[in-house]
Amino acid sequence: MKKEKLKHQPDGVIYDPADPALIQEQQACQTLMEAYNQTTVTDEARQQELLQQMFAEVGEDSFIQPGLMSNN
């Protein structure tokens, strides 16, 4: 899905939750979140890699304990 379309959604613009592009974007995000939740406490490099894919910015030494749940 184009970022231009996504950035307008928080402004109260109505969108179609059944939009195939939106569903594809949500599934991609859920796949990353599921992968993150499967990491172990000793797999810090993989956790950081996944965090950088999921979030626009990740601070140095950031940590989110697996069990992460969100709906993008």
N, CA, C, O and CB atoms as a CASP TS submission, in Angstrom:
PFRMAT TS
TARGET T0000
AUTHOR 0000-0000-0000
METHOD Language model
MODEL 1
PARENT N/A
ATOM      1  N   MET     1       0.846  -1.173   0.000  1.00  0.00           N
ATOM      2  CA  MET     1       0.000   0.000   0.000  1.00  0.00           C
ATOM      3  C   MET     1       0.886   1.227   0.000  1.00  0.00           C
ATOM      4  O   MET     1       1.935   1.239   0.643  1.00  0.00           O
ATOM      5  CB  MET     1      -0.959   0.003   1.210  1.00  0.00           C
ATOM      6  N   LYS     2       0.480   2.241  -0.703  1.00  0.00           N
ATOM      7  CA  LYS     2       1.264   3.462  -0.786  1.00  0.00           C
ATOM      8  C   LYS     2       1.231   4.196   0.547  1.00  0.00           C
ATOM      9  O   LYS     2       0.188   4.297   1.193  1.00  0.00           O
ATOM     10  CB  LYS     2       0.742   4.366  -1.913  1.00  0.00           C
ATOM     11  N   LYS     3       2.382   4.700   0.943  1.00  0.00           N
ATOM     12  CA  LYS     3       2.487   5.430   2.208  1.00  0.00           C
ATOM     13  C   LYS     3       1.594   6.664   2.208  1.00  0.00           C
ATOM     14  O   LYS     3       1.084   7.055   3.258  1.00  0.00           O
ATOM     15  CB  LYS     3       3.939   5.835   2.471  1.00  0.00           C
ATOM     16  N   GLU     4       1.395   7.291   1.031  1.00  0.00           N
ATOM     17  CA  GLU     4       0.545   8.480   0.972  1.00  0.00           C
ATOM     18  C   GLU     4      -0.875   8.158   1.449  1.00  0.00           C
ATOM     19  O   GLU     4      -1.496   8.952   2.155  1.00  0.00           O
ATOM     20  CB  GLU     4       0.510   9.045  -0.462  1.00  0.00           C
ATOM     21  N   LYS     5      -1.368   7.010   1.063  1.00  0.00           N
ATOM     22  CA  LYS     5      -2.717   6.627   1.466  1.00  0.00           C
ATOM     23  C   LYS     5      -2.770   6.336   2.968  1.00  0.00           C
ATOM     24  O   LYS     5      -3.715   6.729   3.652  1.00  0.00           O
ATOM     25  CB  LYS     5      -3.188   5.399   0.667  1.00  0.00           C
ATOM     26  N   LEU     6      -1.759   5.652   3.465  1.00  0.00           N
ATOM     27  CA  LEU     6      -1.737   5.294   4.875  1.00  0.00           C
ATOM     28  C   LEU     6      -1.647   6.527   5.770  1.00  0.00           C
ATOM     29  O   LEU     6      -2.265   6.556   6.835  1.00  0.00           O
ATOM     30  CB  LEU     6      -0.572   4.361   5.158  1.00  0.00           C
ATOM     31  N   LYS     7      -0.903   7.529   5.368  1.00  0.00           N
ATOM     32  CA  LYS     7      -0.722   8.675   6.246  1.00  0.00           C
ATOM     33  C   LYS     7      -1.999   9.486   6.424  1.00  0.00           C
ATOM     34  O   LYS     7      -2.095  10.268   7.369  1.00  0.00           O
ATOM     35  CB  LYS     7       0.366   9.559   5.710  1.00  0.00           C
ATOM     36  N   HIS     8      -2.978   9.322   5.545  1.00  0.00           N
ATOM     37  CA  HIS     8      -4.227  10.063   5.669  1.00  0.00           C
ATOM     38  C   HIS     8      -5.229   9.369   6.594  1.00  0.00           C
ATOM     39  O   HIS     8      -6.180  10.008   7.046  1.00  0.00           O
ATOM     40  CB  HIS     8      -4.844  10.257   4.301  1.00  0.00           C
ATOM     41  N   GLN     9      -5.047   8.130   6.877  1.00  0.00           N
ATOM     42  CA  GLN     9      -6.006   7.407   7.691  1.00  0.00           C
ATOM     43  C   GLN     9      -6.131   7.943   9.109  1.00  0.00           C
ATOM     44  O   GLN     9      -7.255   8.023   9.606  1.00  0.00           O
ATOM     45  CB  GLN     9      -5.631   5.973   7.738  1.00  0.00           C
ATOM     46  N   PRO    10      -5.059   8.314   9.791  1.00  0.00           N
ATOM     47  CA  PRO    10      -5.218   8.839  11.153  1.00  0.00           C
ATOM     48  C   PRO    10      -5.969  10.170  11.206  1.00  0.00           C
ATOM     49  O   PRO    10      -6.416  10.580  12.278  1.00  0.00           O
ATOM     50  CB  PRO    10      -3.862   9.009  11.790  1.00  0.00           C
ATOM     51  N   ASP    11      -6.114  10.843  10.075  1.00  0.00           N
ATOM     52  CA  ASP    11      -6.793  12.133  10.039  1.00  0.00           C
ATOM     53  C   ASP    11      -8.316  11.992  10.050  1.00  0.00           C
ATOM     54  O   ASP    11      -9.027  12.976   9.850  1.00  0.00           O
ATOM     55  CB  ASP    11      -6.362  12.905   8.811  1.00  0.00           C
ATOM     56  N   GLY    12      -8.816  10.796  10.280  1.00  0.00           N
ATOM     57  CA  GLY    12     -10.253  10.594  10.333  1.00  0.00           C
ATOM     58  C   GLY    12     -10.873  10.249   8.992  1.00  0.00           C
ATOM     59  O   GLY    12     -12.095  10.152   8.880  1.00  0.00           O
ATOM     60  N   VAL    13     -10.036  10.060   7.966  1.00  0.00           N
ATOM     61  CA  VAL    13     -10.544   9.696   6.656  1.00  0.00           C
ATOM     62  C   VAL    13     -11.036   8.249   6.717  1.00  0.00           C
ATOM     63  O   VAL    13     -10.328   7.364   7.196  1.00  0.00           O
ATOM     64  CB  VAL    13      -9.449   9.878   5.554  1.00  0.00           C
ATOM     65  N   ILE    14     -12.225   8.027   6.239  1.00  0.00           N
ATOM     66  CA  ILE    14     -12.782   6.665   6.239  1.00  0.00           C
ATOM     67  C   ILE    14     -12.062   5.834   5.184  1.00  0.00           C
ATOM     68  O   ILE    14     -11.811   6.302   4.073  1.00  0.00           O
ATOM     69  CB  ILE    14     -14.324   6.683   5.969  1.00  0.00           C
ATOM     70  N   TYR    15     -11.736   4.605   5.543  1.00  0.00           N
ATOM     71  CA  TYR    15     -11.082   3.704   4.599  1.00  0.00           C
ATOM     72  C   TYR    15     -11.771   2.351   4.656  1.00  0.00           C
ATOM     73  O   TYR    15     -12.507   2.053   5.596  1.00  0.00           O
ATOM     74  CB  TYR    15      -9.565   3.567   4.909  1.00  0.00           C
ATOM     75  N   ASP    16     -11.528   1.553   3.659  1.00  0.00           N
ATOM     76  CA  ASP    16     -12.140   0.236   3.545  1.00  0.00           C
ATOM     77  C   ASP    16     -11.236  -0.809   4.190  1.00  0.00           C
ATOM     78  O   ASP    16     -10.162  -1.085   3.657  1.00  0.00           O
ATOM     79  CB  ASP    16     -12.413  -0.117   2.064  1.00  0.00           C
ATOM     80  N   PRO    17     -11.630  -1.400   5.317  1.00  0.00           N
ATOM     81  CA  PRO    17     -10.778  -2.387   5.972  1.00  0.00           C
ATOM     82  C   PRO    17     -10.622  -3.676   5.157  1.00  0.00           C
ATOM     83  O   PRO    17      -9.760  -4.502   5.459  1.00  0.00           O
ATOM     84  CB  PRO    17     -11.339  -2.715   7.334  1.00  0.00           C
ATOM     85  N   ALA    18     -11.442  -3.843   4.141  1.00  0.00           N
ATOM     86  CA  ALA    18     -11.333  -5.026   3.281  1.00  0.00           C
ATOM     87  C   ALA    18     -10.470  -4.752   2.047  1.00  0.00           C
ATOM     88  O   ALA    18     -10.363  -5.602   1.163  1.00  0.00           O
ATOM     89  CB  ALA    18     -12.726  -5.491   2.847  1.00  0.00           C
ATOM     90  N   ASP    19      -9.859  -3.576   1.987  1.00  0.00           N
ATOM     91  CA  ASP    19      -8.973  -3.218   0.870  1.00  0.00           C
ATOM     92  C   ASP    19      -7.837  -4.239   0.813  1.00  0.00           C
ATOM     93  O   ASP    19      -7.110  -4.392   1.795  1.00  0.00           O
ATOM     94  CB  ASP    19      -8.409  -1.752   1.031  1.00  0.00           C
ATOM     95  N   PRO    20      -7.664  -4.938  -0.307  1.00  0.00           N
ATOM     96  CA  PRO    20      -6.618  -5.964  -0.401  1.00  0.00           C
ATOM     97  C   PRO    20      -5.217  -5.438  -0.075  1.00  0.00           C
ATOM     98  O   PRO    20      -4.412  -6.158   0.515  1.00  0.00           O
ATOM     99  CB  PRO    20      -6.616  -6.555  -1.790  1.00  0.00           C
ATOM    100  N   ALA    21      -4.922  -4.208  -0.448  1.00  0.00           N
ATOM    101  CA  ALA    21      -3.603  -3.646  -0.151  1.00  0.00           C
ATOM    102  C   ALA    21      -3.430  -3.453   1.353  1.00  0.00           C
ATOM    103  O   ALA    21      -2.346  -3.686   1.889  1.00  0.00           O
ATOM    104  CB  ALA    21      -3.407  -2.305  -0.887  1.00  0.00           C
ATOM    105  N   LEU    22      -4.484  -3.031   2.027  1.00  0.00           N
ATOM    106  CA  LEU    22      -4.431  -2.846   3.472  1.00  0.00           C
ATOM    107  C   LEU    22      -4.286  -4.191   4.178  1.00  0.00           C
ATOM    108  O   LEU    22      -3.515  -4.314   5.130  1.00  0.00           O
ATOM    109  CB  LEU    22      -5.688  -2.114   3.968  1.00  0.00           C
ATOM    110  N   ILE    23      -5.008  -5.175   3.724  1.00  0.00           N
ATOM    111  CA  ILE    23      -4.912  -6.523   4.303  1.00  0.00           C
ATOM    112  C   ILE    23      -3.504  -7.077   4.131  1.00  0.00           C
ATOM    113  O   ILE    23      -2.954  -7.685   5.049  1.00  0.00           O
ATOM    114  CB  ILE    23      -5.942  -7.474   3.651  1.00  0.00           C
ATOM    115  N   GLN    24      -2.923  -6.867   2.954  1.00  0.00           N
ATOM    116  CA  GLN    24      -1.566  -7.341   2.700  1.00  0.00           C
ATOM    117  C   GLN    24      -0.572  -6.659   3.633  1.00  0.00           C
ATOM    118  O   GLN    24       0.327  -7.309   4.168  1.00  0.00           O
ATOM    119  CB  GLN    24      -1.176  -7.093   1.236  1.00  0.00           C
ATOM    120  N   GLU    25      -0.727  -5.358   3.830  1.00  0.00           N
ATOM    121  CA  GLU    25       0.148  -4.608   4.740  1.00  0.00           C
ATOM    122  C   GLU    25       0.005  -5.126   6.177  1.00  0.00           C
ATOM    123  O   GLU    25       1.003  -5.302   6.875  1.00  0.00           O
ATOM    124  CB  GLU    25      -0.179  -3.094   4.682  1.00  0.00           C
ATOM    125  N   GLN    26      -1.220  -5.367   6.611  1.00  0.00           N
ATOM    126  CA  GLN    26      -1.450  -5.875   7.968  1.00  0.00           C
ATOM    127  C   GLN    26      -0.843  -7.259   8.155  1.00  0.00           C
ATOM    128  O   GLN    26      -0.250  -7.542   9.196  1.00  0.00           O
ATOM    129  CB  GLN    26      -2.948  -5.921   8.273  1.00  0.00           C
ATOM    130  N   GLN    27      -0.986  -8.121   7.154  1.00  0.00           N
ATOM    131  CA  GLN    27      -0.433  -9.463   7.248  1.00  0.00           C
ATOM    132  C   GLN    27       1.092  -9.431   7.310  1.00  0.00           C
ATOM    133  O   GLN    27       1.703 -10.215   8.036  1.00  0.00           O
ATOM    134  CB  GLN    27      -0.894 -10.306   6.065  1.00  0.00           C
ATOM    135  N   ALA    28       1.700  -8.532   6.552  1.00  0.00           N
ATOM    136  CA  ALA    28       3.162  -8.401   6.593  1.00  0.00           C
ATOM    137  C   ALA    28       3.613  -7.960   7.984  1.00  0.00           C
ATOM    138  O   ALA    28       4.598  -8.473   8.514  1.00  0.00           O
ATOM    139  CB  ALA    28       3.652  -7.390   5.524  1.00  0.00           C
ATOM    140  N   CYS    29       2.892  -7.012   8.568  1.00  0.00           N
ATOM    141  CA  CYS    29       3.225  -6.546   9.914  1.00  0.00           C
ATOM    142  C   CYS    29       3.016  -7.650  10.951  1.00  0.00           C
ATOM    143  O   CYS    29       3.823  -7.805  11.867  1.00  0.00           O
ATOM    144  CB  CYS    29       2.380  -5.319  10.276  1.00  0.00           C
ATOM    145  N   GLN    30       1.946  -8.408  10.808  1.00  0.00           N
ATOM    146  CA  GLN    30       1.684  -9.500  11.743  1.00  0.00           C
ATOM    147  C   GLN    30       2.758 -10.576  11.646  1.00  0.00           C
ATOM    148  O   GLN    30       3.136 -11.169  12.655  1.00  0.00           O
ATOM    149  CB  GLN    30       0.307 -10.108  11.480  1.00  0.00           C
ATOM    150  N   THR    31       3.246 -10.829  10.445  1.00  0.00           N
ATOM    151  CA  THR    31       4.303 -11.823  10.256  1.00  0.00           C
ATOM    152  C   THR    31       5.572 -11.400  10.989  1.00  0.00           C
ATOM    153  O   THR    31       6.220 -12.224  11.635  1.00  0.00           O
ATOM    154  CB  THR    31       4.595 -12.026   8.757  1.00  0.00           C
ATOM    155  N   LEU    32       5.930 -10.117  10.892  1.00  0.00           N
ATOM    156  CA  LEU    32       7.100  -9.614  11.613  1.00  0.00           C
ATOM    157  C   LEU    32       6.901  -9.716  13.123  1.00  0.00           C
ATOM    158  O   LEU    32       7.815 -10.103  13.851  1.00  0.00           O
ATOM    159  CB  LEU    32       7.386  -8.161  11.217  1.00  0.00           C
ATOM    160  N   MET    33       5.701  -9.366  13.588  1.00  0.00           N
ATOM    161  CA  MET    33       5.409  -9.421  15.019  1.00  0.00           C
ATOM    162  C   MET    33       5.476 -10.867  15.527  1.00  0.00           C
ATOM    163  O   MET    33       6.005 -11.120  16.609  1.00  0.00           O
ATOM    164  CB  MET    33       4.017  -8.813  15.310  1.00  0.00           C
ATOM    165  N   GLU    34       4.949 -11.800  14.758  1.00  0.00           N
ATOM    166  CA  GLU    34       4.998 -13.213  15.147  1.00  0.00           C
ATOM    167  C   GLU    34       6.443 -13.696  15.200  1.00  0.00           C
ATOM    168  O   GLU    34       6.814 -14.439  16.109  1.00  0.00           O
ATOM    169  CB  GLU    34       4.180 -14.080  14.163  1.00  0.00           C
ATOM    170  N   ALA    35       7.261 -13.280  14.235  1.00  0.00           N
ATOM    171  CA  ALA    35       8.676 -13.667  14.238  1.00  0.00           C
ATOM    172  C   ALA    35       9.370 -13.105  15.473  1.00  0.00           C
ATOM    173  O   ALA    35      10.177 -13.788  16.104  1.00  0.00           O
ATOM    174  CB  ALA    35       9.384 -13.174  12.952  1.00  0.00           C
ATOM    175  N   TYR    36       9.050 -11.846  15.818  1.00  0.00           N
ATOM    176  CA  TYR    36       9.652 -11.227  17.002  1.00  0.00           C
ATOM    177  C   TYR    36       9.261 -12.008  18.257  1.00  0.00           C
ATOM    178  O   TYR    36      10.098 -12.245  19.129  1.00  0.00           O
ATOM    179  CB  TYR    36       9.212  -9.744  17.130  1.00  0.00           C
ATOM    180  N   ASN    37       8.025 -12.396  18.346  1.00  0.00           N
ATOM    181  CA  ASN    37       7.541 -13.109  19.532  1.00  0.00           C
ATOM    182  C   ASN    37       8.129 -14.511  19.661  1.00  0.00           C
ATOM    183  O   ASN    37       8.048 -15.121  20.727  1.00  0.00           O
ATOM    184  CB  ASN    37       6.032 -13.198  19.498  1.00  0.00           C
ATOM    185  N   GLN    38       8.716 -15.022  18.590  1.00  0.00           N
ATOM    186  CA  GLN    38       9.342 -16.348  18.633  1.00  0.00           C
ATOM    187  C   GLN    38      10.824 -16.269  19.010  1.00  0.00           C
ATOM    188  O   GLN    38      11.471 -17.303  19.181  1.00  0.00           O
ATOM    189  CB  GLN    38       9.191 -17.043  17.279  1.00  0.00           C
ATOM    190  N   THR    39      11.366 -15.060  19.142  1.00  0.00           N
ATOM    191  CA  THR    39      12.778 -14.934  19.498  1.00  0.00           C
ATOM    192  C   THR    39      12.982 -15.261  20.971  1.00  0.00           C
ATOM    193  O   THR    39      12.057 -15.202  21.781  1.00  0.00           O
ATOM    194  CB  THR    39      13.294 -13.517  19.188  1.00  0.00           C
ATOM    195  N   THR    40      14.220 -15.606  21.285  1.00  0.00           N
ATOM    196  CA  THR    40      14.564 -15.892  22.676  1.00  0.00           C
ATOM    197  C   THR    40      15.315 -14.703  23.272  1.00  0.00           C
ATOM    198  O   THR    40      15.773 -13.820  22.546  1.00  0.00           O
ATOM    199  CB  THR    40      15.416 -17.187  22.780  1.00  0.00           C
ATOM    200  N   VAL    41      15.433 -14.689  24.558  1.00  0.00           N
ATOM    201  CA  VAL    41      16.096 -13.589  25.269  1.00  0.00           C
ATOM    202  C   VAL    41      17.553 -13.441  24.841  1.00  0.00           C
ATOM    203  O   VAL    41      18.117 -12.352  24.953  1.00  0.00           O
ATOM    204  CB  VAL    41      16.020 -13.813  26.780  1.00  0.00           C
ATOM    205  N   THR    42      18.161 -14.497  24.363  1.00  0.00           N
ATOM    206  CA  THR    42      19.560 -14.438  23.941  1.00  0.00           C
ATOM    207  C   THR    42      19.741 -14.043  22.476  1.00  0.00           C
ATOM    208  O   THR    42      20.874 -13.894  22.018  1.00  0.00           O
ATOM    209  CB  THR    42      20.210 -15.767  24.178  1.00  0.00           C
ATOM    210  N   ASP    43      18.668 -13.875  21.752  1.00  0.00           N
ATOM    211  CA  ASP    43      18.739 -13.560  20.319  1.00  0.00           C
ATOM    212  C   ASP    43      18.553 -12.058  20.080  1.00  0.00           C
ATOM    213  O   ASP    43      17.667 -11.635  19.337  1.00  0.00           O
ATOM    214  CB  ASP    43      17.671 -14.358  19.538  1.00  0.00           C
ATOM    215  N   GLU    44      19.405 -11.272  20.726  1.00  0.00           N
ATOM    216  CA  GLU    44      19.279  -9.817  20.667  1.00  0.00           C
ATOM    217  C   GLU    44      19.457  -9.260  19.258  1.00  0.00           C
ATOM    218  O   GLU    44      18.777  -8.304  18.887  1.00  0.00           O
ATOM    219  CB  GLU    44      20.286  -9.184  21.587  1.00  0.00           C
ATOM    220  N   ALA    45      20.349  -9.832  18.477  1.00  0.00           N
ATOM    221  CA  ALA    45      20.586  -9.333  17.121  1.00  0.00           C
ATOM    222  C   ALA    45      19.330  -9.492  16.266  1.00  0.00           C
ATOM    223  O   ALA    45      18.959  -8.577  15.531  1.00  0.00           O
ATOM    224  CB  ALA    45      21.775 -10.074  16.469  1.00  0.00           C
ATOM    225  N   ARG    46      18.683 -10.636  16.358  1.00  0.00           N
ATOM    226  CA  ARG    46      17.448 -10.871  15.594  1.00  0.00           C
ATOM    227  C   ARG    46      16.337  -9.946  16.082  1.00  0.00           C
ATOM    228  O   ARG    46      15.570  -9.421  15.276  1.00  0.00           O
ATOM    229  CB  ARG    46      17.001 -12.350  15.715  1.00  0.00           C
ATOM    230  N   GLN    47      16.249  -9.745  17.388  1.00  0.00           N
ATOM    231  CA  GLN    47      15.233  -8.833  17.923  1.00  0.00           C
ATOM    232  C   GLN    47      15.426  -7.423  17.371  1.00  0.00           C
ATOM    233  O   GLN    47      14.463  -6.784  16.949  1.00  0.00           O
ATOM    234  CB  GLN    47      15.283  -8.812  19.464  1.00  0.00           C
ATOM    235  N   GLN    48      16.664  -6.936  17.373  1.00  0.00           N
ATOM    236  CA  GLN    48      16.934  -5.592  16.865  1.00  0.00           C
ATOM    237  C   GLN    48      16.612  -5.488  15.377  1.00  0.00           C
ATOM    238  O   GLN    48      16.056  -4.486  14.926  1.00  0.00           O
ATOM    239  CB  GLN    48      18.396  -5.216  17.111  1.00  0.00           C
ATOM    240  N   GLU    49      16.958  -6.516  14.625  1.00  0.00           N
ATOM    241  CA  GLU    49      16.660  -6.545  13.191  1.00  0.00           C
ATOM    242  C   GLU    49      15.156  -6.430  12.953  1.00  0.00           C
ATOM    243  O   GLU    49      14.716  -5.651  12.107  1.00  0.00           O
ATOM    244  CB  GLU    49      17.204  -7.840  12.550  1.00  0.00           C
ATOM    245  N   LEU    50      14.385  -7.191  13.685  1.00  0.00           N
ATOM    246  CA  LEU    50      12.928  -7.166  13.519  1.00  0.00           C
ATOM    247  C   LEU    50      12.325  -5.843  13.986  1.00  0.00           C
ATOM    248  O   LEU    50      11.414  -5.319  13.345  1.00  0.00           O
ATOM    249  CB  LEU    50      12.291  -8.323  14.286  1.00  0.00           C
ATOM    250  N   LEU    51      12.823  -5.302  15.092  1.00  0.00           N
ATOM    251  CA  LEU    51      12.328  -4.011  15.565  1.00  0.00           C
ATOM    252  C   LEU    51      12.555  -2.923  14.518  1.00  0.00           C
ATOM    253  O   LEU    51      11.691  -2.073  14.303  1.00  0.00           O
ATOM    254  CB  LEU    51      13.013  -3.626  16.885  1.00  0.00           C
ATOM    255  N   GLN    52      13.709  -2.952  13.872  1.00  0.00           N
ATOM    256  CA  GLN    52      14.006  -1.952  12.851  1.00  0.00           C
ATOM    257  C   GLN    52      13.096  -2.097  11.634  1.00  0.00           C
ATOM    258  O   GLN    52      12.820  -1.113  10.948  1.00  0.00           O
ATOM    259  CB  GLN    52      15.462  -2.058  12.425  1.00  0.00           C
ATOM    260  N   GLN    53      12.633  -3.302  11.363  1.00  0.00           N
ATOM    261  CA  GLN    53      11.693  -3.507  10.257  1.00  0.00           C
ATOM    262  C   GLN    53      10.276  -3.074  10.645  1.00  0.00           C
ATOM    263  O   GLN    53       9.506  -2.638   9.789  1.00  0.00           O
ATOM    264  CB  GLN    53      11.693  -4.984   9.826  1.00  0.00           C
ATOM    265  N   MET    54       9.933  -3.191  11.921  1.00  0.00           N
ATOM    266  CA  MET    54       8.568  -2.890  12.356  1.00  0.00           C
ATOM    267  C   MET    54       8.326  -1.420  12.662  1.00  0.00           C
ATOM    268  O   MET    54       7.208  -0.930  12.498  1.00  0.00           O
ATOM    269  CB  MET    54       8.241  -3.695  13.565  1.00  0.00           C
ATOM    270  N   PHE    55       9.368  -0.704  13.109  1.00  0.00           N
ATOM    271  CA  PHE    55       9.179   0.666  13.567  1.00  0.00           C
ATOM    272  C   PHE    55      10.009   1.647  12.741  1.00  0.00           C
ATOM    273  O   PHE    55      11.077   1.304  12.236  1.00  0.00           O
ATOM    274  CB  PHE    55       9.545   0.783  15.045  1.00  0.00           C
ATOM    275  N   ALA    56       9.506   2.856  12.615  1.00  0.00           N
ATOM    276  CA  ALA    56      10.200   3.890  11.846  1.00  0.00           C
ATOM    277  C   ALA    56      11.548   4.225  12.473  1.00  0.00           C
ATOM    278  O   ALA    56      12.522   4.465  11.759  1.00  0.00           O
ATOM    279  CB  ALA    56       9.336   5.155  11.747  1.00  0.00           C
ATOM    280  N   GLU    57      11.611   4.241  13.784  1.00  0.00           N
ATOM    281  CA  GLU    57      12.853   4.525  14.501  1.00  0.00           C
ATOM    282  C   GLU    57      12.969   3.596  15.700  1.00  0.00           C
ATOM    283  O   GLU    57      11.980   3.266  16.356  1.00  0.00           O
ATOM    284  CB  GLU    57      12.910   6.008  14.951  1.00  0.00           C
ATOM    285  N   VAL    58      14.199   3.186  15.966  1.00  0.00           N
ATOM    286  CA  VAL    58      14.471   2.349  17.134  1.00  0.00           C
ATOM    287  C   VAL    58      15.690   2.942  17.825  1.00  0.00           C
ATOM    288  O   VAL    58      16.772   3.013  17.242  1.00  0.00           O
ATOM    289  CB  VAL    58      14.708   0.833  16.735  1.00  0.00           C
ATOM    290  N   GLY    59      15.508   3.363  19.062  1.00  0.00           N
ATOM    291  CA  GLY    59      16.613   3.947  19.809  1.00  0.00           C
ATOM    292  C   GLY    59      17.677   2.921  20.153  1.00  0.00           C
ATOM    293  O   GLY    59      17.413   1.721  20.224  1.00  0.00           O
ATOM    294  N   GLU    60      18.877   3.419  20.363  1.00  0.00           N
ATOM    295  CA  GLU    60      19.987   2.545  20.724  1.00  0.00           C
ATOM    296  C   GLU    60      19.652   1.809  22.025  1.00  0.00           C
ATOM    297  O   GLU    60      19.172   2.412  22.985  1.00  0.00           O
ATOM    298  CB  GLU    60      21.308   3.359  20.872  1.00  0.00           C
ATOM    299  N   ASP    61      19.909   0.513  22.041  1.00  0.00           N
ATOM    300  CA  ASP    61      19.648  -0.348  23.198  1.00  0.00           C
ATOM    301  C   ASP    61      18.166  -0.438  23.562  1.00  0.00           C
ATOM    302  O   ASP    61      17.821  -0.735  24.706  1.00  0.00           O
ATOM    303  CB  ASP    61      20.422   0.155  24.387  1.00  0.00           C
ATOM    304  N   SER    62      17.286  -0.180  22.580  1.00  0.00           N
ATOM    305  CA  SER    62      15.845  -0.340  22.828  1.00  0.00           C
ATOM    306  C   SER    62      15.526  -1.815  23.031  1.00  0.00           C
ATOM    307  O   SER    62      16.167  -2.694  22.456  1.00  0.00           O
ATOM    308  CB  SER    62      15.004   0.242  21.650  1.00  0.00           C
ATOM    309  N   PHE    63      14.533  -2.059  23.854  1.00  0.00           N
ATOM    310  CA  PHE    63      14.120  -3.440  24.108  1.00  0.00           C
ATOM    311  C   PHE    63      12.618  -3.484  24.314  1.00  0.00           C
ATOM    312  O   PHE    63      12.056  -2.705  25.084  1.00  0.00           O
ATOM    313  CB  PHE    63      14.856  -4.028  25.339  1.00  0.00           C
ATOM    314  N   ILE    64      11.986  -4.398  23.619  1.00  0.00           N
ATOM    315  CA  ILE    64      10.574  -4.693  23.828  1.00  0.00           C
ATOM    316  C   ILE    64      10.516  -6.183  24.116  1.00  0.00           C
ATOM    317  O   ILE    64      10.968  -6.993  23.306  1.00  0.00           O
ATOM    318  CB  ILE    64       9.671  -4.285  22.575  1.00  0.00           C
ATOM    319  N   GLN    65       9.978  -6.537  25.234  1.00  0.00           N
ATOM    320  CA  GLN    65       9.900  -7.937  25.613  1.00  0.00           C
ATOM    321  C   GLN    65       8.936  -8.672  24.692  1.00  0.00           C
ATOM    322  O   GLN    65       7.814  -8.215  24.478  1.00  0.00           O
ATOM    323  CB  GLN    65       9.463  -8.079  27.079  1.00  0.00           C
ATOM    324  N   PRO    66       9.366  -9.813  24.143  1.00  0.00           N
ATOM    325  CA  PRO    66       8.446 -10.590  23.315  1.00  0.00           C
ATOM    326  C   PRO    66       7.159 -10.892  24.080  1.00  0.00           C
ATOM    327  O   PRO    66       7.130 -11.073  25.298  1.00  0.00           O
ATOM    328  CB  PRO    66       9.112 -11.900  22.851  1.00  0.00           C
ATOM    329  N   GLY    67       6.127 -10.932  23.294  1.00  0.00           N
ATOM    330  CA  GLY    67       4.776 -10.948  23.771  1.00  0.00           C
ATOM    331  C   GLY    67       4.146  -9.662  23.227  1.00  0.00           C
ATOM    332  O   GLY    67       3.110  -9.196  23.701  1.00  0.00           O
ATOM    333  N   LEU    68       4.817  -9.114  22.211  1.00  0.00           N
ATOM    334  CA  LEU    68       4.395  -7.876  21.556  1.00  0.00           C
ATOM    335  C   LEU    68       3.104  -8.113  20.792  1.00  0.00           C
ATOM    336  O   LEU    68       3.004  -9.044  19.993  1.00  0.00           O
ATOM    337  CB  LEU    68       5.494  -7.349  20.608  1.00  0.00           C
ATOM    338  N   MET    69       2.128  -7.272  21.042  1.00  0.00           N
ATOM    339  CA  MET    69       0.850  -7.341  20.334  1.00  0.00           C
ATOM    340  C   MET    69       0.486  -5.946  19.859  1.00  0.00           C
ATOM    341  O   MET    69       0.517  -4.994  20.639  1.00  0.00           O
ATOM    342  CB  MET    69      -0.275  -7.931  21.243  1.00  0.00           C
ATOM    343  N   SER    70       0.145  -5.821  18.597  1.00  0.00           N
ATOM    344  CA  SER    70      -0.317  -4.532  18.083  1.00  0.00           C
ATOM    345  C   SER    70      -1.141  -4.768  16.837  1.00  0.00           C
ATOM    346  O   SER    70      -1.085  -5.830  16.218  1.00  0.00           O
ATOM    347  CB  SER    70       0.872  -3.583  17.783  1.00  0.00           C
ATOM    348  N   ASN    71      -1.897  -3.761  16.491  1.00  0.00           N
ATOM    349  CA  ASN    71      -2.670  -3.776  15.257  1.00  0.00           C
ATOM    350  C   ASN    71      -2.310  -2.499  14.539  1.00  0.00           C
ATOM    351  O   ASN    71      -2.716  -1.407  14.939  1.00  0.00           O
ATOM    352  CB  ASN    71      -4.227  -3.893  15.516  1.00  0.00           C
ATOM    353  N   ASN    72      -1.533  -2.645  13.458  1.00  0.00           N
ATOM    354  CA  ASN    72      -1.028  -1.449  12.785  1.00  0.00           C
ATOM    355  C   ASN    72      -2.101  -0.597  12.255  1.00  0.00           C
ATOM    356  O   ASN    72      -1.826   0.446  11.662  1.00  0.00           O
ATOM    357  CB  ASN    72      -0.126  -1.806  11.690  1.00  0.00           C
TER
END
